[in-house]
């Protein structure tokens, strides 16, 4: 069923994002999906962010001029996320989170 597929994808996406954030010299990681589902978007970022923050990662606003931001009830920094709305933007689903860290 569709809900089970979204959950399976979200678990994979969490693992893939965690893997990308482990590269020791990485300074920027862009997490994006072509999904409208909160579980694949804001929920993945919210699940990974505490661990990422311990390693020096933070969220930066993705395309700050874009009007539609992450779902505000997802977590406090959701306004830094970008999402599209197919009904309003004439697009498919699209979501972006930009992780940044300073290396010494």
Secondary structure, DSSP 8 states (H G I E B T S, - for coil): -HHHHHHHHHHHHHHHHHHHTT-TT--EEEEEES---GGGTHHHHHHHHHHHHHTT-EEE-SSTT-S-BS-TTT-TTGGG-EE--HHHHSS---EEEEEE----
